[in-house]
Amino acid sequence: MTDERIFIDFQQGKIDSLYANVYGKLILYASRCLGGDMSFMSEDCVQDAIYKTYQMRDTFRSAAAFKSYLYACVHNQAVSILRRQMAQENYLANREDEDFQNSLIEQEVLDLLFDSIRALPEKYRHLFELSFEQGLKNAEIARLLDVSESAVKKQKSTMIKQLRDEMFRRTDKDYMKVLCLLVCTLL
């Protein structure tokens, strides 16, 4: 069947001749454009191109313009698929790098925090354990230690100040100081 006959049928809304004579060539072209890793997307690429071309079927004046547009659509669809794939791969690679960096920073801050806690006097380490590890309220801690609730608040305030000072003393990196400040404000 000639390109002219396929073009006339297509303009009349008949797509059987296009699928019978051109579809395989379009799949092959899309597969080459997409490359081996993405060739499985060839059919989607061609289907989208045919649909776009079908929507514009009344605007073509010749079989050559029609065929040229169809192949250009396949090419553009393939490029679009490849760009999306590259963007997704770049995003995932960046996420992995960020996750790794964040986990390193998190571990460094936790190490710093636990070293600083170990450097506290025994009285404050015990208070830290009761308050932050066991999650006891000030009133419960006061009953346990047989002191007033205001004494617990005052000791916690002193403990947090000593902890913050110890964390700042142990680091000379500006970003660590910011993270330490953040951790200490969460306490």
Summary of the structure (lengths in Angstrom):
residues: 187
radius of gyration: 34.2
end to end distance: 78.8
largest distance: 99.3
contacts: 505
relative contact order: 0.07
helix: 85%
strand: 0%
